[in-house]
Amino acid sequence: MQSNKLVQNTVIIGFALFAVFFGAGNLIFPPTIGLASGTNWLQALIGFCITGIALPLLAVIAIINVGGKFEDLTKPISPWFYKVFNLLLMVGIGMFVTIPRMAATTHELGVKTFFPQVPSIVTILVFFAITFYFAMDRSNVIDKIGKILTPLLVVILTFIVIKGIFDPIGSPIATELKNPFSNAFINAYQTGDVITGIFCAPIIIAAIIGHGYKGAAMKKVAISATVIAGIGLLVVYGGLLYLGAAGSGLYPKDIESTALVSELINRLLGNSGAILLAITIALACLTSAIGVTAVIGDFLNDLTNNKISYRYGALIVCLVGAAMGTLGVEKIINYAMPIFLALYPVAIVLVFLGLFHKALPNPGAYRGAILLTFIVSLFETMGALGVNIQGILNLISMLPFSSNGFSWLVPAIVGGIFGAVIYKLASNKQEQVSFIEPEEKA
């Protein structure tokens, strides 16, 4: 009986984790990347899955590994780093990109299809009213998502994927894309899932503890749940990306992301596809929006020492999301990329530091790795914004793995090593000073 309860709770948590990760970007980006990759869709899928599956799920494990909170992951760097970096993630990505994009996608791929006369603001207001309703009770957010919203989402997505694989709309063709792996790896930043993993790990952990699991049992449930979520994401991403690749000979490469998804589903399933797509979009976007809203509301409550209550914080998130969502999906995608370029590599390095937390010699490893990663990311972001720093960008392009989207990797490793050494030397010097001073006074 106890074993059945464990399996049931693990599946619910796994479903909820899948749903929290699978939002607007997860539906619209795989087909677009598949379209650009054509016959090289498998390379693109590997790149996308590293950013969109492996790293987000490892983020959950990293948070568990350091104590269960994002704050624990950043402690070795500095007390201020948690608040500043988390605020940048919450506001820059969560409130201004991820959540409003979900609402805008729900309108453009869902409501607009059936009710073109309905203005986007109406859809967006209804979307955030539902989001606020579910997020209002933070103690039951995960169970509500896992039990109520996710099962239907999984059934519909599985049907679309199976149909797309076994009855493809066409055959992939060769495209002009030179490096499908790095293109997919970097563009998968836009899903925001590593950030989502960092954001949502604490509420996933809280949900597991709420079911009565602690210590080793909690870790077992968490790891099993991440495996369930990972398998689900792999099946769905693989199917959607291949569906886009199958349409590479049918659609222009510059077609808008939302238009491509709509065209693919319509060609695959006919008129009934529009209905399924609308339901899928609404469910996928709502589940992610609810999870992220709950996390940001909780963060604002802690940041202001309860001056902003959890519910009021969630309301602020919904109001900002509604305002930004009216811009539309493509405008949000366009202004979002520089934000992801600046913050995402730092988040990825943080995840790896958390995974190897017990093996790192001292806090200096954290500080050095994060510092050099941020410097490289900052210059690449400035270049993306058109700032004339070509000499520096040329140097960055000479770094190992930079052509594959990992220009920050070697600097992070070097920074971690030098940071650890400098910290050790400084600590030894401080110990010597502390030892000598009493003798001198004597």
N, C-alpha and C positions, 0 to 999 in steps of 0.2 A: 504493500500500500504506500509506504514511504517512498519506495523507488519510483512508483508511478507518479507521485506528486513531484518528485525531483525532475523527472522527464518533462512533465507538463509545464512546470515553471521555467525550465531551461528553454523549451520551445517558444513559450510566450515571450521571454526576454530576447531570444534570438530573432523572432519575428519583429519585435519592437525595434531592435537594433537595425535590422534590415530596412525597416520603414523610415526610421530617423535618417539613415544615410541616403535613402533613395528619394531625392527631391526633384525639383525642376531641372537642374543641370544634369542629373543622372539620366534623364529621359531624352533631353535635346542634344547633348554633346556626343554620345556614342554614335548615332547615325551620321552626324556631321563629320566626325573623324573618320568613320568608315567610308563615307563618300569621297573624302580627300585622299584616302589611302588606296582604294581600289583593290587590286590583286595583292597588295602588301597589307591587307587588313589584319593578318595574324600578328605581324610585327607591331602594328598599332594597338592591337588588343593587349599584348604583353605590356607595352608602355602605359596604356590606360589603366590596366589592372594593378600595376605597381602603385600608381598614385591614387587610384579610385577604390582599391580593395585592400591591398597589403598594408600600406601605410596607415590608413584610417583605423583598421582593426588592431594594428600594432600600437596605435596611439592609446587605445583602450587598455591594452596590456601594460603599456608604459605607465599610465596613471595608476593602475593597480599596484605595479611594482614599487612605486615610490611612496605609497600610502593612501591613495584613493582620491587625491585632490590635485587640480592643476597647480595650485599654490605650492604643493609639495614638490612638484616637478621643477619649479623655478627657484626654490629656496637657495640652492648653492650659488646662484648668480648674484642676486641682491634682493633685499626686501621690496625695493621699489619696482623691480623688473616685472613682477607678477601683475601689479596694478596697471602699470603703463602698457605692457604688451597685451594683457588681457583686454584692456579698454580699447586698444587699437583693433584687436580681433573682433570684439563684440560689436563695436560701433562701425569700424571700417568695412568689415566683411559681413557680420551677422545682420546688423540693422539696416545697412545701406546697400547690401548686395543680395545676400542669400534669401532673406525673408521677402523683400519686395519682388524679387525675381519670381518667386513661387506664385505670388498673387497675380502678377502680370501674365505668367505662363498659363495659369488656370483660365484667365479670360481669353487669351489669344488662341489657345488650342482647345478650349472647352466650350465656354459659354458663347463666345463669338460665332462658333460654327453653327449653332442652332438659333441663336438670338442676336443676329448682327446689329439690330437696332438698339440693343442694350449698351449703354456707355460703360467704359472700363471701370469708372469710379464706383458704379453700383456693384459689379462683381467683386471688386477689391474690398469694399466695405463689408459685404456679406462674408467674404473669405476670412477677414480678420475678426469678425464677430464670432464665427465658429472657432477660429484659432484661440481666441481669448477664453471662450467657454470651456474648451478642453484643457487649456493650460492653467486655468484659474485654480484648479485643485492639484497642486504639484505633487502631493503624496501619491496620487493614483495616475499620473500622466502616462507612465510606461505601460501599466496594465491596460489602460483605456486604448492606447495605440495597438498593443500586441493582441488584444482580444477582439476589439471592435473593428478597427480600420484596416489592419494589415492583411488578414486572410483573403478578403475580396480583392485587394490590390495584387497579391501573389497569384491568385487564380487567373486574373485578367492578363497580367504580364506573361505568365507561363504560356497561355494560349497564343498570345501575339508572337512570342519567341518561337514556339513549335511550328506555327504556321509559316513564319518567315524563313525557317531553316529547311523545312521539308517541302515547301511550296514557294520557292523564291520568286521574286518579281523579275529577276534578270540575273546576269552573271557579272561579277566584278571585272573591270577593265583596268589596264595599266594607266596610272596617272603621272603627273609631273612632280609629285611630291618626292623630295629627295631623301628625307629622313623620317619615315612614318613613325618610328619608335619615339624619337624625341618630340616630334610634333604632338603625338598623343599624350606623352608624359607631361609636357608643359601645359597643354590645353586642358588636361584633366585637373589642373589646379582650380579651374573655374567651377568644378563641382563643389569645392570647398570641404571635401569630406575629411581631410586630415584635421582641419579646424573643428569640424563637427564631432570627430572622434574625441578630441581634447575637451570640447565643450560638454559633450553628453556622457562621457565616461562616469563622472560623479553621480549623475542621476540614474545611470544603469546600475552602478554599484549600490546606490541607496535602495533601488528597487529590489536587488538581490538580497541585501541585508534585511529589508522589510519582509521578505518571505521566510526569514529565520536562518539564513545561511551566513556563517562567519568564518574567518580564517581560511583554511585550506578548502573548505566546502564552497565558500564564496568564490575563490579563484577558479575552482573546477567548473562551477556554473557559468562564470564569466567567460572562460576560455571556450567552453562548449557552445555558449551562445554566439560568440564571435565566429566560430566555425560554421554554425548554421547560417548566420548572416552572410559570411563570405561565400559560401556555396551558392546561396540565392543570388547574390550580386554578380558572381561569375557567370551564371547561366543567363541572367537578364542582360548584362553588359555585352556578353559574347553574341547573343542573339540580335540585339539592337545594332551593334557595330557591324555585324555581317549584313543585316538588312540595309544599312546605309551603303555598304560596299557593293551590294547587289544592284543598287540603284545608281552606281557611278557612271554607267553608260546612258542613263535616262535623264539626269538632272544636271544643270550647270553647277560648277563648283562654287559659285558665289551666291547660291540660293540661301535665303535666310534660314536660320536653324529651325524656327517654329514652323515655317512653311514646308521645309523638307520633311519633318516628322508627320505633318498633316497629310502631305502628298503620299508618303510611303504607306501609311496606315490605310489611306483611302484606296490605293492601288492593291494593297494586300487583302483587305477585308471588305471593300466596297462600302456601301452606305452604312452598314452596321458597324463598320470600323470607326466611324466618327463618334458613334455613341460610346463604344468601348474606350476610345481614346479620351473622350471627355471625362468619363468616370475615372480612368486611370490617372489622368492629370490631376484631377481634384483630390483623389486619395493620396497620391504620391506627394503632392505639394503640401497638403494639410498635415500629414504625419510629420514631415520634416519641420514645417513651420511651428507646429505645436512644441516639438522637442526643443528646438533652438530658442523659441520664445521663453519657455520655462527656464532654460539655463541663464539667459540674459537677465530675466526678471530676478532670479536668485542672486546673480552677480551684482546687480544694481542695489539690491537690498543689503548685501554685505559691504559693498564699497562705501555706502552712505551711512553705515552703522544703524540700519533700520529706519533712517529718516524717510527713505523711499521704501514702502512696503513691497513685498513680493508681487502682490496683485497690481499695485500701481505701476511697478516697474514693467510688468507684462503689458499693461495698458499703454505705456509710453512706447514700447517696442512695436505694438500693433499700430499706433497712430503714425509713427515715423515710417513704418513699412507701407502703410496705406498711401502716404504722401509720395514716397519714392516709387511705388509700384505703378503710379499713373504715367511714368515716363515710358513704359513699354520694355519688352524683353531685350531688343537689340541695343537700345541706348544703355541699359544697365550692363549688358555684356561688354560694351565698348569702354565704359568708364571703369569697369571692375578689374580688367587685366593688370594695369600698373599696380593696383593695390595688392593683388595676389603675388605679383613678381617680387614685391618688397617684403611681404610678410610670410609667404608660404615656405621658402627654404629655411627660414629660422624655425618655423613650427616643425618641419621635418627633422631638422637636427635635434631639436628638443626631444622629439619622440625617441630617436636613437640613443640620446644621452640617458633617457629614462629607462630604456630597455637594458642598457649596460651600466646602470647606476651603481651596482655593487662592485663592479670591476674598475671603476674610475678612481684614481688615487686621491684626488682632492677637488675642492670647488673650482680651482684654477682651470681644470679641464673644461668645465662648463663655460666659464667666462671667455676663455680664448676661442673656443669653437663657435660660440654665438657671436662674438665680436667680428671675427673675420667673415663669417657667413653673412652677417648683416651688411658689412661693407661691400662685399661683392654684389649682393642683392640690390643694395641702394644704387650702385653705379649702373647696373643693368636696367633698373627701373627708370633712372634718369635718361638712359639711352632710348628706352621705349617711348619716353615722353618727348623726345626730340632734342634734348639738351646735347650740345656739341662737346662730347668728351670722347671722341673717336680713338685717341691714343690709349686711353685707359681701357676702352672696350676691346681694342686690339690685343692688349695684354691679357685681358680676361679670356678672350677667345683662344689664346695659346695654352690655357690651363688644360690638364688632362680631363677628358670626358665632357668638356664644355659643349662639343658638337652634339652630344646626346642629352643636353639639358641639365647636366650635373656640374656646372662650372663652380658651384659652391662646395663640392665634395672635398677636394684636396685642401682648400683653405680651411675648411672645418676641421679636418684631421690634423693639419699642421698647427692650427690655432689651439686645438685641444692639447696637443703634446707640449707646445711652448708654454701655454697657460699653466699646465700642471707643474712644469719645471720651475717657472718663475714663482709660482705660489709656494712651492717647496723651499726654494732658496730664501724667499722673503720670510717664511715661517722659521727657518733655521736661524736666520740673522736675528729675528725678534727674540727667539729663545736664548741666544747668546747674550743679547743685550740685557734681558731679564735676569740672567744668571750672574753677569758681571756687576750690575748696579749695586746689589746688596753688599758685595765685597768691597767696592769702592767706598760705600757709606761707612762700612766698618772701619 
